Amino acid sequence: MEIATQLDNDHAKKLAYIQAQTHQDLTEVLNQAIDLYYKQLNPTQKSPLDILTEAGLVGCFEGAPDLSSNYKSSVNEYLDQKYPPE
């Protein structure tokens, strides 16, 4: 979507300051501002990360860095320790 707008001097200075501090172009600044304003107006909409963090699921798992590719062997080792083969 293309938007044409005019800013007064005060808002133009604020926008220039935000861009200088964040090193973002106008599109990035406006997208973040819209997202922030939308969250304020609609606080019930949570991101999946927010939901998982609040549920205590983010950061609660421990394992090897390559667990996603070696999970079967890890599960087998765990089960062998817990229930030794007879």
C-alpha positions in Angstrom: 0.0 0.0 0.0 1.3 3.4 -0.9 0.4 6.3 1.5 1.1 10.0 1.0 0.9 12.2 4.0 2.2 15.4 5.4 3.8 15.9 8.8 4.1 19.1 10.8 7.6 20.2 11.7 7.4 18.7 15.2 6.4 15.3 14.0 8.9 15.5 11.1 11.7 16.1 13.6 10.5 13.3 15.8 10.5 10.9 12.8 14.0 12.0 11.7 15.2 11.5 15.3 13.7 7.9 15.4 15.3 7.1 12.0 18.7 8.4 13.1 18.6 6.5 16.4 17.4 3.2 14.9 19.0 3.4 11.5 15.7 2.2 10.0 14.1 3.5 6.8 10.7 5.1 6.9 8.8 1.9 6.1 10.4 0.0 9.0 9.7 2.8 11.4 6.0 3.1 10.4 5.5 -0.7 10.5 6.9 -0.9 14.0 4.8 2.1 15.1 1.6 0.6 13.6 2.4 -2.8 15.3 2.9 -1.0 18.7 -0.2 1.1 18.4 -2.2 -2.0 17.3 -1.0 -3.9 20.4 -2.1 -1.1 22.6 -5.6 -1.1 21.1 -5.9 -4.8 20.9 -3.9 -6.2 23.9 -5.7 -9.6 23.8 -4.0 -10.6 20.6 -0.8 -12.3 21.6 2.0 -13.7 19.5 2.7 -17.4 19.7 6.0 -16.6 21.5 4.1 -14.5 24.1 1.7 -17.4 24.7 4.4 -20.0 25.1 6.5 -17.7 27.4 3.5 -17.1 29.6 2.8 -20.8 29.7 6.4 -21.5 30.9 7.3 -23.5 27.8 10.0 -21.2 26.5 13.4 -21.9 28.0 12.2 -24.9 30.1 13.8 -27.6 28.0 17.3 -28.9 28.4 19.2 -31.1 26.0 22.0 -31.4 23.6 22.3 -28.7 20.9 21.7 -31.3 18.2 18.7 -32.8 20.0 16.3 -32.2 17.1 18.4 -34.4 14.9 19.3 -37.0 17.5 16.2 -37.2 19.7 15.5 -40.8 19.0 18.9 -42.0 20.4 18.4 -39.7 23.4 15.0 -41.1 24.1 16.3 -44.6 23.8 19.2 -43.9 26.2 16.8 -42.4 28.7 14.4 -45.3 28.5 17.3 -47.8 28.8 18.5 -46.1 31.9 15.0 -45.9 33.4 14.0 -49.4 32.4 17.1 -51.5 31.9 16.7 -54.3 29.4 16.5 -57.7 31.1 
